[in-house]
């Protein structure tokens, strides 16, 4: 995450919506600490990979990865999306992410 985000993330435990769109994010594993998120939009952003910590977002209803690109291994590992049992909306359009089944 951008430096400004890592400095304030501990204050965001009750955060329900996080939209960081069109950004160069790099490693986003800290997002797994935001366990009350209902909406996560990374639309058009560049990241290292979708981290396994995403599976901790058990309340997540919408995950928007439209237009995302990965800098390193473009990969969503097995079990990450499967743990998001409350998700009602998933946008994976127009990205270069690859998935392990």
C-alpha positions in Angstrom: 0.0 0.0 0.0 1.1 3.6 -0.3 3.1 4.9 2.6 0.3 7.1 3.9 -2.0 4.0 4.1 0.4 1.9 6.2 0.7 4.7 8.7 -3.0 4.9 9.4 -4.3 1.4 8.7 -4.4 0.5 12.4 -7.0 3.2 12.9 -9.3 1.7 10.2 -10.5 -1.4 11.9 -14.2 -0.4 11.4 -13.7 0.5 7.7 -16.4 -1.0 5.5 -15.5 0.4 2.0 -12.1 0.8 0.6 -11.6 2.1 -3.0 -8.1 2.6 -4.2 -8.4 2.9 -7.9 -5.8 3.5 -10.6 -2.9 3.3 -8.1 0.4 1.6 -8.0 0.0 -0.5 -4.8 2.7 -3.2 -4.8 2.2 -5.5 -1.8 -1.3 -5.3 -0.3 -1.2 -8.0 2.3 -2.1 -5.5 5.0 -5.7 -5.3 3.6 -6.3 -8.7 5.4 -6.3 -6.8 8.7 -9.4 -4.8 7.6 -11.8 -7.6 8.6 -14.9 -5.4 8.5 -14.6 -4.5 4.8 -17.7 -5.0 2.8 -16.4 -3.4 -0.5 -12.9 -3.6 -1.8 -12.2 -1.9 -5.1 -8.7 -1.9 -6.6 -10.0 -1.1 -10.1 -7.3 -0.2 -12.5 -4.5 -0.6 -10.0 -1.2 -2.3 -10.2 -0.2 -4.8 -7.5 2.3 -7.5 -6.9 -0.3 -10.2 -6.5 -3.6 -10.8 -4.8 -2.3 -12.0 -1.4 -3.7 -14.9 0.6 -4.5 -12.4 3.4 -7.6 -11.4 1.3 -9.2 -14.6 2.6 -9.5 -13.0 6.0 -12.1 -10.6 4.7 -15.0 -12.9 5.5 -17.6 -10.1 5.4 -16.6 -8.9 1.9 -19.6 -8.5 -0.4 -17.9 -6.8 -3.5 -14.4 -7.4 -4.8 -13.6 -5.2 -7.9 -10.4 -6.1 -9.7 -11.4 -4.7 -13.0 -8.4 -3.6 -15.1 -5.8 -4.6 -12.4 -2.3 -5.6 -13.4 0.3 -7.5 -11.5 4.0 -6.5 -11.3 5.5 -9.8 -10.3 3.8 -13.2 -10.5 0.3 -12.4 -11.9 -1.5 -14.9 -9.7 -4.5 -15.6 -7.5 -3.7 -18.7 -5.5 -6.0 -21.6 -4.8 -8.4 -21.0 -1.9 -8.2 -17.2 -1.8 -11.4 -16.5 -3.6 -13.1 -19.7 -2.2 -12.9 -18.4 1.3 -14.9 -15.2 0.4 -18.2 -16.9 1.0 -20.2 -13.7 1.4 -19.1 -12.1 -1.9 -22.1 -11.2 -4.1 -20.2 -9.2 -6.7 -16.8 -10.1 -8.3 -15.4 -8.1 -11.2 -12.4 -9.7 -12.8 -12.9 -8.1 -16.3 -9.9 -6.8 -18.3 -7.0 -7.8 -16.0 -3.9 -9.8 -16.4 -4.4 -11.9 -13.3 -3.9 -15.7 -13.6 -5.6 -18.2 -11.4 -4.5 -21.5 -9.9 -7.3 -24.0 -9.7 
